[in-house]
């Protein structure tokens, strides 16, 4: 799976995209690349776009391993765009497991609009 990221320092946002077949090794490599990026700040929010993922090669045990730690702060808002049902289920598993670790800022969503609303909520005026 090619995975790429772009860091928008002005908006304190990491934009990650994945395509093709999605594997455990790809996730680990993506995390390593983020940690090496001098512009990366763990407190930034993230939108991870999985809309172009065509296959999954990740087991439930590997999701558990990934969920044991995070390169992001537990206070970051993170949206995982996963419109495909099989990818969505793995994303929800990750969201729940990270919640057990105290990270309440992850949401698995189906669209870019939902992701943007979660990461940068619109202020409500009364």
MMTF fields as JSON, N, C-alpha, C and O atoms, coordinates in Angstrom:
{
  "mmtfVersion": "1.0.0",
  "mmtfProducer": "UNKNOWN",
  "numBonds": 503,
  "numAtoms": 504,
  "numGroups": 126,
  "numChains": 1,
  "numModels": 1,
  "chainsPerModel": [1],
  "groupsPerChain": [126],
  "chainIdList": ["A"],
  "bondAtomList": [4, 2, 8, 6, 12, 10, 16, 14, 20, 18, 24, 22, 28, 26, 32, 30, 36, 34, 40, 38, 44, 42, 48, 46, 52, 50, 56, 54, 60, 58, 64, 62, 68, 66, 72, 70, 76, 74, 80, 78, 84, 82, 88, 86, 92, 90, 96, 94, 100, 98, 104, 102, 108, 106, 112, 110, 116, 114, 120, 118, 124, 122, 128, 126, 132, 130, 136, 134, 140, 138, 144, 142, 148, 146, 152, 150, 156, 154, 160, 158, 164, 162, 168, 166, 172, 170, 176, 174, 180, 178, 184, 182, 188, 186, 192, 190, 196, 194, 200, 198, 204, 202, 208, 206, 212, 210, 216, 214, 220, 218, 224, 222, 228, 226, 232, 230, 236, 234, 240, 238, 244, 242, 248, 246, 252, 250, 256, 254, 260, 258, 264, 262, 268, 266, 272, 270, 276, 274, 280, 278, 284, 282, 288, 286, 292, 290, 296, 294, 300, 298, 304, 302, 308, 306, 312, 310, 316, 314, 320, 318, 324, 322, 328, 326, 332, 330, 336, 334, 340, 338, 344, 342, 348, 346, 352, 350, 356, 354, 360, 358, 364, 362, 368, 366, 372, 370, 376, 374, 380, 378, 384, 382, 388, 386, 392, 390, 396, 394, 400, 398, 404, 402, 408, 406, 412, 410, 416, 414, 420, 418, 424, 422, 428, 426, 432, 430, 436, 434, 440, 438, 444, 442, 448, 446, 452, 450, 456, 454, 460, 458, 464, 462, 468, 466, 472, 470, 476, 474, 480, 478, 484, 482, 488, 486, 492, 490, 496, 494, 500, 498],
  "bondOrderList": [1, 1, 1, 1, 1, 1, 1, 1, 1, 1, 1, 1, 1, 1, 1, 1, 1, 1, 1, 1, 1, 1, 1, 1, 1, 1, 1, 1, 1, 1, 1, 1, 1, 1, 1, 1, 1, 1, 1, 1, 1, 1, 1, 1, 1, 1, 1, 1, 1, 1, 1, 1, 1, 1, 1, 1, 1, 1, 1, 1, 1, 1, 1, 1, 1, 1, 1, 1, 1, 1, 1, 1, 1, 1, 1, 1, 1, 1, 1, 1, 1, 1, 1, 1, 1, 1, 1, 1, 1, 1, 1, 1, 1, 1, 1, 1, 1, 1, 1, 1, 1, 1, 1, 1, 1, 1, 1, 1, 1, 1, 1, 1, 1, 1, 1, 1, 1, 1, 1, 1, 1, 1, 1, 1, 1],
  "groupList": [{"groupName": "UNK", "atomNameList": ["N", "CA", "C", "O"], "elementList": ["N", "C", "C", "O"], "formalChargeList": [0, 0, 0, 0], "bondAtomList": [1, 0, 2, 1, 3, 2], "bondOrderList": [1, 1, 2], "singleLetterCode": "X", "chemCompType": "L-PEPTIDE LINKING"}],
  "groupTypeList": [0, 0, 0, 0, 0, 0, 0, 0, 0, 0, 0, 0, 0, 0, 0, 0, 0, 0, 0, 0, 0, 0, 0, 0, 0, 0, 0, 0, 0, 0, 0, 0, 0, 0, 0, 0, 0, 0, 0, 0, 0, 0, 0, 0, 0, 0, 0, 0, 0, 0, 0, 0, 0, 0, 0, 0, 0, 0, 0, 0, 0, 0, 0, 0, 0, 0, 0, 0, 0, 0, 0, 0, 0, 0, 0, 0, 0, 0, 0, 0, 0, 0, 0, 0, 0, 0, 0, 0, 0, 0, 0, 0, 0, 0, 0, 0, 0, 0, 0, 0, 0, 0, 0, 0, 0, 0, 0, 0, 0, 0, 0, 0, 0, 0, 0, 0, 0, 0, 0, 0, 0, 0, 0, 0, 0, 0],
  "groupIdList": [1, 2, 3, 4, 5, 6, 7, 8, 9, 10, 11, 12, 13, 14, 15, 16, 17, 18, 19, 20, 21, 22, 23, 24, 25, 26, 27, 28, 29, 30, 31, 32, 33, 34, 35, 36, 37, 38, 39, 40, 41, 42, 43, 44, 45, 46, 47, 48, 49, 50, 51, 52, 53, 54, 55, 56, 57, 58, 59, 60, 61, 62, 63, 64, 65, 66, 67, 68, 69, 70, 71, 72, 73, 74, 75, 76, 77, 78, 79, 80, 81, 82, 83, 84, 85, 86, 87, 88, 89, 90, 91, 92, 93, 94, 95, 96, 97, 98, 99, 100, 101, 102, 103, 104, 105, 106, 107, 108, 109, 110, 111, 112, 113, 114, 115, 116, 117, 118, 119, 120, 121, 122, 123, 124, 125, 126],
  "secStructList": [7, 7, 3, 3, 3, 3, 3, 3, 6, 6, 6, 6, 3, 3, 3, 3, 3, 3, 3, 3, 3, 3, 3, 2, 2, 2, 2, 2, 2, 2, 2, 2, 2, 2, 2, 2, 7, 6, 6, 7, 7, 6, 6, 1, 3, 3, 3, 3, 3, 3, 3, 3, 3, 3, 3, 3, 3, 7, 7, 2, 2, 2, 2, 2, 2, 2, 2, 6, 7, 7, 1, 1, 7, 6, 6, 7, 7, 3, 3, 3, 3, 7, 7, 1, 2, 2, 2, 2, 2, 2, 2, 2, 2, 2, 2, 2, 2, 2, 2, 2, 6, 6, 7, 7, 7, 3, 3, 3, 3, 1, 1, 2, 2, 2, 2, 2, 2, 2, 2, 6, 7, 7, 7, 7, 7, 7],
  "xCoordList": [0.841, 0.0, 0.877, 1.648, 0.784, 1.439, 0.69, -0.528, 1.433, 0.851, 1.675, 2.906, 0.985, 1.646, 1.049, -0.066, 1.803, 1.247, 1.705, 2.758, 0.895, 1.211, 0.855, -0.198, 1.739, 1.51, 1.195, 1.971, 0.053, -0.402, -0.194, -1.055, 0.972, 1.317, 0.367, 0.044, -0.081, -0.973, -2.269, -2.768, -2.809, -4.055, -3.813, -4.759, -2.53, -2.161, -2.816, -3.488, -2.592, -3.288, -2.341, -1.549, -2.436, -1.731, -2.764, -3.778, -2.492, -3.35, -2.628, -1.572, -3.187, -2.596, -3.513, -4.736, -2.926, -3.718, -3.117, -1.9, -3.982, -3.555, -4.275, -5.396, -3.612, -4.242, -3.728, -2.705, -4.461, -4.048, -4.321, -5.287, -3.463, -3.617, -2.977, -1.834, -3.721, -3.382, -2.83, -3.507, -1.59, -0.976, -0.427, -0.262, -0.154, 0.429, 1.768, 2.032, 2.604, 3.915, 3.764, 4.567, 2.753, 2.522, 2.177, 2.644, 1.365, 1.001, 2.235, 2.451, 3.04, 4.254, 5.194, 5.751, 5.367, 6.235, 5.693, 6.462, 4.393, 3.789, 4.047, 4.393, 3.884, 4.154, 5.619, 5.918, 6.523, 7.954, 8.245, 9.007, 7.646, 7.863, 7.331, 7.964, 6.179, 5.645, 6.611, 6.9, 7.102, 7.999, 9.294, 9.887, 9.734, 10.97, 10.746, 11.707, 9.507, 9.208, 9.402, 8.74, 10.299, 10.563, 9.35, 9.309, 8.375, 7.17, 6.095, 5.093, 6.294, 5.278, 5.253, 6.292, 4.052, 3.819, 2.726, 1.631, 2.99, 1.993, 0.669, -0.34, 0.66, -0.586, -1.468, -2.61, -0.953, -1.749, -2.922, -2.88, -3.954, -5.065, -4.664, -3.652, -5.479, -5.185, -6.473, -7.49, -6.401, -7.406, -6.666, -5.752, -7.071, -6.479, -7.516, -8.592, -7.18, -8.114, -7.83, -6.799, -8.75, -8.619, -9.584, -9.859, -10.095, -11.083, -10.516, -11.273, -9.201, -8.602, -7.997, -7.297, -8.258, -7.76, -8.605, -9.835, -7.927, -8.629, -8.608, -9.372, -7.752, -7.665, -7.022, -6.338, -7.255, -6.743, -5.95, -6.42, -4.748, -3.929, -3.503, -2.314, -4.494, -4.258, -5.169, -6.368, -4.588, -5.383, -5.871, -5.394, -6.817, -7.306, -6.167, -6.092, -5.283, -4.138, -3.214, -2.67, -3.035, -2.189, -2.843, -2.151, -4.17, -4.865, -4.63, -4.396, -4.692, -4.431, -3.012, -2.807, -2.039, -0.657, -0.545, 0.087, -1.153, -1.1, -1.741, -1.253, -2.833, -3.587, -2.902, -3.343, -1.847, -1.161, -0.446, -0.199, -0.114, 0.55, 0.157, -0.407, 0.466, 0.127, 1.214, 1.829, 1.449, 2.4, 1.742, 2.428, 0.415, -0.325, -0.616, -0.65, -0.821, -1.215, -2.602, -3.421, -2.875, -4.219, -5.291, -6.484, -4.877, -5.822, -6.051, -6.855, -5.353, -5.528, -6.88, -7.408, -7.43, -8.645, -8.208, -7.474, -8.668, -8.268, -9.493, -10.324, -9.595, -10.703, -10.14, -9.223, -10.689, -10.294, -11.439, -12.516, -11.213, -12.255, -12.207, -11.254, -13.258, -13.3, -14.689, -15.52, -14.957, -16.294, -16.597, -17.763, -15.574, -15.739, -16.03, -15.34, -17.034, -17.453, -16.347, -16.207, -15.561, -14.525, -13.433, -12.94, -13.057, -12.064, -12.667, -11.989, -13.92, -14.619, -14.612, -14.371, -14.875, -14.897, -13.537, -13.464, -12.466, -11.129, -10.852, -10.242, -11.298, -11.134, -11.865, -11.337, -13.086, -13.86, -13.178, -13.165, -12.616, -11.882, -10.719, -10.497, -9.983, -8.868, -9.369, -8.775, -10.455, -11.022, -11.376, -11.068, -12.01, -12.41, -11.185, -11.122, -10.212, -9.005, -8.221, -7.713, -8.118, -7.442, -8.232, -7.646, -9.552, -10.376, -10.045, -10.036, -9.771, -9.359, -8.038, -7.755, -7.224, -5.939, -6.104, -5.123, -7.326, -7.587, -7.671, -7.835, -7.56, -7.622, -9.063, -9.571, -9.706, -11.116, -11.327, -12.472, -10.263, -10.382, -10.433, -10.361, -10.556, -10.591, -12.037, -12.86, -12.33, -13.639, -13.432, -12.644, -14.147, -14.156, -15.393, -16.511, -15.185, -16.268, -16.305, -15.4, -17.355, -17.538, -17.181, -16.991, -17.084, -16.875, -15.882, -15.614, -15.348, -14.443, -15.16, -14.57, -16.41, -17.17, -17.272, -17.085, -17.573, -17.643, -16.282, -16.198, -15.224, -13.874, -13.55, -13.044, -13.841, -13.577, -14.396, -13.895, -15.656, -16.509, -15.97, -16.086, -15.382, -14.842, -13.525, -13.328, -12.642, -11.31, -11.368, -10.679, -12.183, -12.343, -13.828, -14.443, -14.408, -15.853, -16.215, -15.477, -17.367, -17.861, -18.352, -19.008, -18.033, -18.516, -20.002, -20.48, -20.706, -22.145, -22.394, -21.918, -23.134, -23.464, -24.911, -25.771, -25.171, -26.548, -27.029, -28.166],
  "yCoordList": [-1.179, 0.0, 1.23, 1.435, 2.017, 3.312, 4.162, 4.32, 4.691, 5.602, 6.876, 6.844, 7.974, 9.269, 10.158, 9.932, 11.165, 12.154, 13.545, 13.73, 14.494, 15.91, 16.598, 16.345, 17.463, 18.163, 19.622, 20.331, 20.047, 21.432, 22.085, 22.02, 22.716, 23.3, 24.423, 24.578, 25.202, 26.32, 25.833, 26.464, 24.714, 24.172, 23.06, 22.458, 22.789, 21.762, 20.424, 19.792, 20.019, 18.857, 17.975, 18.465, 16.674, 15.688, 15.04, 14.513, 15.087, 14.437, 13.187, 13.28, 12.028, 10.757, 10.109, 10.162, 9.499, 8.779, 7.404, 7.225, 6.44, 5.073, 4.592, 5.01, 3.705, 3.135, 1.723, 1.322, 0.982, -0.382, -1.322, -1.147, -2.32, -3.314, -2.78, -2.324, -2.843, -2.263, -3.36, -4.362, -3.188, -4.235, -3.674, -2.465, -4.577, -4.235, -3.515, -2.507, -4.029, -3.415, -1.989, -1.12, -1.743, -0.397, 0.592, 1.731, 0.159, 1.037, 1.386, 2.549, 0.386, 0.623, 1.582, 2.493, 1.378, 2.259, 3.686, 4.64, 3.837, 5.171, 5.867, 7.048, 5.157, 5.746, 6.164, 7.233, 5.326, 5.661, 6.924, 7.784, 7.035, 8.224, 9.486, 10.541, 9.374, 10.531, 10.967, 12.155, 10.011, 10.34, 10.995, 11.797, 10.664, 11.246, 12.595, 13.311, 12.944, 14.201, 15.363, 15.407, 16.309, 17.416, 18.321, 19.046, 18.297, 19.113, 18.429, 19.052, 17.157, 16.419, 16.861, 17.016, 17.057, 17.378, 16.427, 16.432, 15.611, 14.641, 15.256, 14.555, 16.552, 17.193, 17.609, 18.022, 17.505, 17.849, 16.875, 15.752, 17.323, 16.454, 15.667, 15.959, 14.663, 13.854, 13.489, 13.171, 13.542, 12.917, 11.84, 12.137, 10.583, 9.455, 8.942, 8.486, 9.022, 8.715, 7.328, 7.104, 6.407, 5.031, 4.72, 3.553, 5.75, 5.538, 4.784, 4.159, 4.826, 4.147, 2.792, 2.197, 2.304, 0.985, -0.076, -0.042, -1.022, -2.062, -3.421, -4.31, -3.596, -4.872, -4.689, -3.697, -5.674, -5.594, -6.852, -7.966, -6.671, -7.789, -7.497, -7.409, -7.349, -7.064, -7.97, -8.059, -8.639, -9.5, -8.711, -7.609, -9.286, -8.659, -8.521, -7.517, -9.51, -9.42, -8.264, -7.598, -8.023, -6.906, -5.567, -4.611, -5.487, -4.258, -4.024, -2.892, -5.083, -4.946, -4.425, -3.572, -4.928, -4.457, -2.981, -2.209, -2.598, -1.203, -0.297, 0.802, -0.761, 0.053, 0.185, 0.982, -0.569, -0.486, 0.842, 1.247, 1.515, 2.814, 3.672, 3.185, 4.95, 5.869, 6.923, 7.313, 7.379, 8.472, 9.813, 10.827, 9.823, 11.05, 11.161, 10.162, 12.38, 12.649, 12.057, 12.002, 11.612, 11.112, 12.197, 11.891, 13.454, 14.569, 15.047, 15.95, 14.452, 14.824, 14.353, 13.337, 15.106, 14.666, 13.988, 14.563, 12.758, 11.976, 11.365, 10.744, 11.547, 10.977, 10.001, 10.334, 8.801, 7.773, 7.598, 7.129, 7.971, 7.856, 6.443, 6.066, 5.663, 4.258, 3.905, 3.403, 4.154, 3.891, 2.41, 2.013, 1.597, 0.168, -0.552, -0.311, -1.427, -2.072, -2.871, -2.789, -3.636, -4.452, -3.576, -3.87, -2.521, -1.588, -0.838, -0.61, -0.463, 0.262, -0.551, 0.0, -1.85, -2.696, -2.704, -2.621, -2.804, -2.77, -1.404, -1.313, -0.356, 0.984, 1.154, 1.75, 0.628, 0.709, -0.078, 0.353, -1.223, -2.005, -1.185, -1.139, -0.543, 0.312, 1.453, 1.737, 2.102, 3.21, 2.755, 3.45, 1.613, 1.091, 0.746, 1.096, 0.065, -0.311, 0.914, 0.932, 1.935, 3.171, 3.854, 4.482, 3.733, 4.274, 3.634, 4.31, 2.329, 1.646, 2.196, 2.111, 2.764, 3.359, 4.819, 5.481, 5.317, 6.69, 7.697, 8.892, 7.23, 8.143, 8.217, 7.273, 9.341, 9.5, 10.33, 10.597, 10.743, 11.65, 11.004, 11.708, 9.683, 9.004, 8.753, 8.321, 9.031, 8.713, 8.055, 8.525, 6.97, 6.325, 6.842, 6.728, 7.406, 8.049, 7.503, 6.788, 7.849, 7.358, 8.387, 8.025, 9.678, 10.709, 11.771, 11.924, 12.493, 13.604, 14.68, 15.269, 14.939, 15.966, 15.629, 16.496, 14.356, 13.93, 14.083, 14.497, 13.75, 13.863, 15.311, 15.606, 16.205, 17.628, 18.156, 18.936, 17.733, 18.173, 17.7, 18.409, 16.506, 15.996, 16.694, 17.116, 16.812, 17.365, 18.862, 19.356, 19.573, 21.021, 21.339, 21.816, 21.076, 21.306, 22.771, 23.68, 22.96, 24.326, 24.84, 24.116, 26.074, 26.634, 26.934, 27.369, 26.697, 26.933, 28.23, 28.417, 29.113, 30.37, 30.337, 29.782, 30.939, 30.973, 32.386, 32.624],
  "zCoordList": [0.0, 0.0, 0.0, 0.938, -0.981, -0.867, 0.163, 0.094, 1.097, 2.096, 2.091, 2.088, 2.09, 2.051, 3.12, 3.591, 3.493, 4.415, 4.014, 3.406, 4.368, 4.17, 5.48, 6.064, 5.927, 7.184, 6.897, 6.256, 7.379, 7.256, 8.621, 9.498, 8.777, 10.077, 10.473, 11.651, 9.501, 9.794, 10.451, 11.382, 9.966, 10.509, 11.527, 12.036, 11.824, 12.806, 12.444, 13.26, 11.184, 10.645, 9.838, 9.033, 10.067, 9.254, 8.339, 8.799, 7.046, 6.057, 5.575, 4.95, 5.861, 5.443, 4.423, 4.557, 3.406, 2.409, 2.197, 2.258, 1.948, 1.68, 0.433, 0.143, -0.302, -1.49, -1.702, -1.147, -2.519, -2.817, -1.659, -0.916, -1.511, -0.451, 0.826, 0.823, 1.894, 3.189, 4.092, 4.321, 4.619, 5.439, 6.748, 6.91, 7.665, 8.957, 8.765, 9.42, 7.875, 7.621, 7.102, 7.44, 6.293, 5.758, 6.865, 6.854, 7.81, 8.926, 9.739, 10.08, 10.048, 10.846, 10.118, 10.73, 8.825, 8.039, 8.024, 8.139, 7.884, 7.891, 9.228, 9.251, 10.327, 11.644, 11.771, 12.304, 11.287, 11.332, 10.522, 10.963, 9.349, 8.511, 9.19, 9.134, 9.825, 10.556, 11.65, 11.795, 12.41, 13.524, 13.04, 13.762, 11.837, 11.293, 10.622, 10.342, 10.365, 9.677, 10.65, 11.687, 10.338, 11.265, 11.489, 12.484, 10.602, 10.767, 11.605, 11.955, 11.927, 12.679, 14.137, 14.779, 14.632, 16.039, 16.519, 15.957, 17.54, 17.998, 18.436, 18.515, 18.719, 19.145, 17.963, 18.165, 16.736, 15.559, 15.411, 15.912, 14.721, 14.345, 13.1, 12.464, 12.764, 11.579, 10.852, 11.469, 9.536, 8.686, 7.902, 7.133, 8.104, 7.386, 6.389, 6.774, 5.127, 4.044, 3.476, 2.842, 3.71, 3.241, 2.093, 1.816, 1.429, 0.366, -0.828, -1.571, -1.03, -2.187, -1.837, -2.657, -0.634, -0.238, -0.938, -0.886, -1.595, -2.356, -1.676, -2.052, -0.69, 0.013, 1.371, 1.626, 2.252, 3.619, 3.924, 3.691, 4.443, 4.908, 6.339, 6.646, 7.205, 8.62, 9.429, 9.167, 10.413, 11.286, 12.501, 12.774, 13.215, 14.448, 15.456, 16.165, 15.529, 16.449, 16.073, 16.953, 14.783, 14.352, 14.675, 15.025, 14.562, 14.97, 16.461, 16.884, 17.252, 18.699, 18.942, 19.806, 18.192, 18.339, 17.986, 18.707, 16.888, 16.452, 17.497, 17.759, 18.09, 19.045, 20.404, 21.232, 20.65, 21.936, 22.139, 23.275, 21.058, 21.173, 19.977, 18.997, 20.08, 18.993, 18.864, 19.856, 17.648, 17.446, 17.755, 17.882, 17.876, 18.172, 19.664, 20.383, 20.107, 21.482, 21.731, 20.814, 22.968, 23.263, 23.165, 23.166, 23.081, 23.001, 21.564, 21.335, 20.603, 19.19, 18.688, 19.139, 17.75, 17.059, 15.775, 14.971, 15.591, 14.426, 13.772, 14.435, 12.465, 11.698, 10.679, 9.928, 10.657, 9.709, 8.716, 9.087, 7.458, 6.43, 5.86, 5.178, 6.153, 5.759, 5.231, 5.988, 3.952, 3.423, 3.186, 3.189, 2.984, 2.73, 4.049, 5.039, 4.082, 5.327, 6.012, 7.232, 5.267, 5.905, 6.511, 7.6, 5.83, 6.37, 7.557, 8.558, 7.447, 8.508, 9.807, 10.881, 9.711, 10.913, 11.607, 12.833, 10.829, 11.435, 12.06, 13.126, 11.397, 11.95, 13.266, 14.205, 13.337, 14.581, 15.694, 16.847, 15.35, 16.342, 16.889, 18.099, 15.996, 16.41, 17.298, 18.338, 16.891, 17.667, 19.084, 20.053, 19.206, 20.516, 21.354, 22.532, 20.757, 21.499, 21.964, 23.085, 21.117, 21.539, 22.653, 23.534, 22.617, 23.69, 25.027, 26.056, 25.019, 26.25, 26.77, 27.965, 25.87, 26.249, 26.675, 27.015, 26.659, 27.08, 25.951, 26.197, 24.716, 23.571, 23.068, 22.463, 23.327, 22.98, 21.715, 21.348, 21.044, 19.91, 18.544, 17.538, 18.47, 17.17, 16.762, 17.569, 15.497, 14.933, 13.571, 12.75, 13.352, 12.043, 11.325, 11.829, 10.153, 9.406, 7.982, 7.552, 7.269, 5.902, 4.838, 3.676, 5.211, 4.186, 4.652, 5.844, 3.676, 3.967, 4.774, 5.679, 4.46, 5.179, 6.663, 7.516, 6.969, 8.37, 9.046, 10.202, 8.32, 8.873, 9.21, 10.292, 8.285, 8.523, 9.692, 10.501, 9.783, 10.889, 12.235, 13.234, 12.266, 13.525, 13.875, 15.015, 12.911, 13.179, 13.465, 14.358, 12.714, 12.899, 13.022, 12.069, 14.198, 14.338, 14.143, 14.524, 13.541, 13.35, 14.697, 15.446, 14.993, 16.254, 16.125, 15.077, 17.195, 17.22, 17.966, 19.085, 17.348, 18.011, 18.449, 17.765, 19.599, 20.105, 20.209, 20.617]
}
